[in-house]
Amino acid sequence: MSIELRHLRCFLAIAEESSVTRAAARLNLTQPSVSRSLAALERHLGTRLVDRSTHHLALTAEGRAFRDKASAAVTAFDEALDAGRLLRTPLRLGHAWAALGPYTTPLLRRWGREHPETPLELLRIDDRTAGLTSGRVDAAVLRGPVDTPGLVTALLFTEARVAAVTADGPLAAHATLTLAEVATGPVVLNTVSGMTTPDLWPPDARPAGTLTVGNTDDWLTAIAAGRGAGVSAASTAELHANPGVAYRPLTDAPPVPVLLAWRATSPHPAITALLHLARQVATAPH
């Protein structure tokens, strides 16, 4: 049996819904037909994509790896048949939480004036590569080191790190903070799209405890609720104000590299122009 696009769509629906039943309802198919499509795909690949041994359906390690490839393939197919994109191919720029910080609006405005033939679409995607590896975007603004295979990166600028602390907590009374002071209590880590890990601290001075969340909104909520402090880039303070969170400069933390990333294979033809303009905007006098 040959594998067709419908097999990939069934698998992606299962992955997103974490349920064969909900995937079938979403696709307007019967549950047995979705199960058969998944089984056929697994036979073709020679590996299990979904772990059915637990009460809650979950992807295997192979399934998680294949999900990105399947998503990219389906996205490419859908875009190839989108007649509207044949006339104007947009450049989709992903980011996980702060885009280009204070340079975001100037970049969008200048791009619109200088490249009206290529719309620039800014998309927030809670993912370490902001949708790049899954094919949801053509380029992404990423912070911190990037070691994902198949990606090309270029430095745009660097920015300082800040501590994010509970607004009415004891750390907020300080004008500046050190990493050691932040680590005296729990540290909230965004393990999905964030850049901060315990490795930011020396091995003998790691945080007293950690709390993991999956996106910037939950990160801010946890800090505002007094469950811990966080560390992020300065642009987070500018773009993600929260009445329950106070941002303070970190005096001993290394700066954060802000990168433009894109896939090494078949890059969007406007990538070079985007890189050039982003660097111009970031270095322009203010």
N, C-alpha and C positions, 0 to 999 in steps of 0.2 A: 504494500500500500504506500503510495507516495504522500509526502507531507505537503499540505497546502496552507495558504494563509489562514484558513479557518482554524487550523490546529493551534497556530500561534495566538490567535485572538482568544480561543478558549483558555489556553494556558495563562495568558495575561489577566483575563477576567478572574480566574481562580486565584491567581497570586494577589490581585488587588482586593478581592472580596474575602479571601481566606475561607472560602466555602464553595463547594461544587454546586450546592443548591442555589445560593445567591448568584453565582456566576451564570447558571442556567437561566434564572429569571431575568438577569440583566441582558442576556443575549437573545432572549425569547426562544430558548431551546429547551428540550427536555433534559432532565438530569442524567439519564442514561447516555444520551448522545454526547454530552459534555465529558462524561467519564470515559467514554470510548475514544474521544478525540485525545484526551490526556494520555490514555494508555497507549494509543498508536504513536504519539509523539515520543513517549518514553521508550517504546520498543525501537523506534527509529534511531534514537540517540544512544541507546544501550545503557541507560542510567535512570535512576529514580529522580524525578524532579520535585515530587511532593511527598512529604512524610505523613502517612496516614496512621501511624502507630499511636499517636497521642489523641486526646479528646478534641483538641483544636488543630485544624489543618495548618501545616506550616511547610514552607519550602525547604528542601535540602540545600546543602552548600552548592551542589551542582545546579539546583533550581534557581538559586539566587544569582549565580553567574550567568545562567542562560536567560534570565529575565531581561537583563540589560540588552543582550543581543536580539532577543525577540522583539523588545520594544522598539529598538532602532530600526529593525527590518520593517515592522508594521508602519512606523512613522514615515519611513522613506517611501513605502508603497502608497500610503494615503496622500502624501504630498505630491508624488509623481502624477496622480490622477486628479489633483486639484487644479482645475482650469484657471482659477483666479490667480494662482501663484505663477502661472506661466508668463504672465505679463509683468508682475512686480514680485520679485522674490525677496521677502523680508529677511532681515538679519536678526535672528533671535538671540538675545544676550541674557544669559541666566545669571542669577546671583542668589546667595543663600540668605543674606539678611541686610546688607548695607550698601549694595551696589558699589559705586565709586565714591561713596561718602559725599562730601560737599561738591565734588566735580560731576555728580550725576546729572543734575539739571542743565548745567552749561554744556555737557557733552550731547545730551538729547537735543537741545536747541540748535547747536552748531551742526550736528549731523543732519537735522531736518532741513537746514538752509543749504548745506553743501552737498548733500546726497539725497535729494528728494526722490530719486528713482529707486532707492532701496530703503524702505521703511525699517526703522530700528525698533524692535519690540523688546522691552525689558520685562523679564519674567522672574519672579521670586519662586525658587524651588528648594524645598528643604532636603538637601542632599549634599554629600561632601563635594561633588563636582557640579552642583547646581543644575543637574539635568543633562550634562554634557555627555557622559558615558552612555546614557540611555537614549540619546538621540533626540531629546526634547528641545535642545537648543543648539545653535551653531557655534557659540563661543560663551565663555563664562568668566566673571570676575571672581577670583578665588583668593583667599587669604591663607598665609602660612605655607609650609612646604607641600608640594604636590608630587607624588610618586606613582600616580596611576599610569599604567602602561598605555601607550598609544596617544598620549596627549603632549602637545607642545605648549610651553609657557613662555611668557615674556614679562619682565618686570615693568610695572607702570609707575609705582612710587612706593614709599614706605610710610607707615603711620605709627604713632605712639600707641602704647597699650594703656588702658585705664582699668581701674577696679570698679566694679558695680556692687554697691553695698546697700543694705536696707536703710531707707531714708531716715528712720528714727532710731537706728541702731548705734552702738558706740563707735564703730568705724567711720560713720559719717561725720563725726566731730573733727576728724583730721582733715587738714587741707590737702595733704598728699599721703600716699601709703606706700609700703614696700610689699614685696611678695611674701615675706615672712609674716607680716601683720595680717595679710589676707588669709594665710594658711593657719591662723590660730583657731579658726572654726571651720565648719564644712564649706566646701567649694562646690558650686553648681556647675556641672559640665554638660554642654550640648554635644552629645556624642554622635549626632547625625550630621549636622551641618556646621558645627562650631570648630574652632581651631585650637582651643586650649585643652591641654592634657596635663596629667600630673608631672610629666617630664619637664614642664616649664620650671619646676622647683628642683633644687639639688636633691639627690637621693636621701640625704639625711635631714631634709627639711620639707618633706612632702606634706600636703594638707592633712589636718587632723581627721578628715573624713570627706567623702564626696557624695553628691547627689546627681544622678544622670537624668537628663531630659532629652527630648527629640527635636525641639525647634526653639527659635528665639523667643516666641511668645511665652512658652512654658518656662523658659529660662528666666525671663523678666518676672513672671508671676511668682516663681519660687523665691527669688531674691526679695521681692516686695513683701512676701509673706514671712520673711525672717528665717527662711530655712537654710540660708547660706549666702556666701558672697560669690562673685564671679569675676573673670578677667576677660576683656575683649579689646577690640581696636577702638581708637578715638572716634571714628565715624559712627560707631554704635551709639555713643552719647549724643551725637548730633541728630541722628535719624530715629532713635528709639527712646524718646523721653517717656518716663513713667513716674507718676507722682510718688510711688512707693520706693523708687530706686534713686540713689545718689551716685554720681560718677566722680571718681577721684583719680588724678594722675598717679601713675606708678613710677617711682623714681629709679627703680633698678631692673626693670623688665626690658628685654630687647625689643626693638621695633618690629612691626609686622610687615612683611612684604605683601604688596597687593599686586596680583598677577592677572594678566589676560591669558586665558587658556583656550585651546581649540584642538580638534582631532587632527592627527597627523595625516590621515587619509581623507581625501576629497574635502578639503576645507572650503568654506563659503568664499566666493570670489572677492567679497568685500572685507575680509579679515585684515588684510594689510592696511587698508584705509582706516579701519576702526582702530587698530593699534596706533597708527600715526596720529590720529586726531585725539585719542585718549591721552597720549603722552603730551601732546601740545596743551590740552586743557589743564592737565595736572601741573604743568610747569609754568603756566601763564601767570603774570603778575596779578595780584589780588587788590 
